[in-house]
Amino acid sequence: MLNRCRSYLFLSAMLVLSVLIFTGCSKPPTEELAKAEKAIEDAKQKEAPAYVPDLFAKAEESLKQAKDQVTAKKYKEAKQVAVEAEGLAQQAMAGIEAAKTKVKTDAEQAIQDIQKDVDELKAAVEGAAKKKPLAAKREEIQAMITKWEADLAAAKEKLQGPKIKEASDELKAIKQDVTAKKEEAVNALAASPAKK
């Protein structure tokens, strides 16, 4: 009986020792984490947050989860999530050029739309040139047109360089401003001046 007890005790000790050795040999996935961090940094340098923000955010979140898993000493899960983060960052980098092309195409369309609205407004100003009581309104509208044309020229220049997203954002703002003020200005110029 004593031998049997010793055998069970020995086997139990061996089992506990095996588990401790096995878990002690498990190590953090430092290589996978480093690859994921580099891929995310590369994507950031290529402006992924501006052009593919959702995919880039997923990559960053996955990296954070992998680091949290390491902190919790869940190395197997951390390795899987780190590999996922690297893959997401690589997908983001792969999608940047297509997204840039779309942003540039949309920006070029915005330029055409803005130019059309500005030309219509110029025609309205010319049509109102004969109405002397509208001189102050014409000057105000002409000043807006001059500003929009300068802003439009600056955005076009940026669009030809590496600042495509910045140019696109500026063009959206210009377009909103032109659209908001164009109808009001056309109506003001078309109004018949009140006779005194």
Buried (B, 14 or more C-beta within 10 A) or exposed (E): EEEEEEEEEEEEEEEEEEEEEEEEEEEBBEEBBEBBBEBBEBBBEBBBBBBBEEBBBBBBEBBEBBBEBBEEEBBEBBBBBBBBBBBBBBBBBEBBEEBBEEBBEEBBEBBEBBBEBBEBBBEBBEEBEEBEEBEEBBEEBEEBBEEBBEBBEEBBEBBEEEBBBBBBBBBBEBBEBBEEBBEEBBEBBEEEEEEE
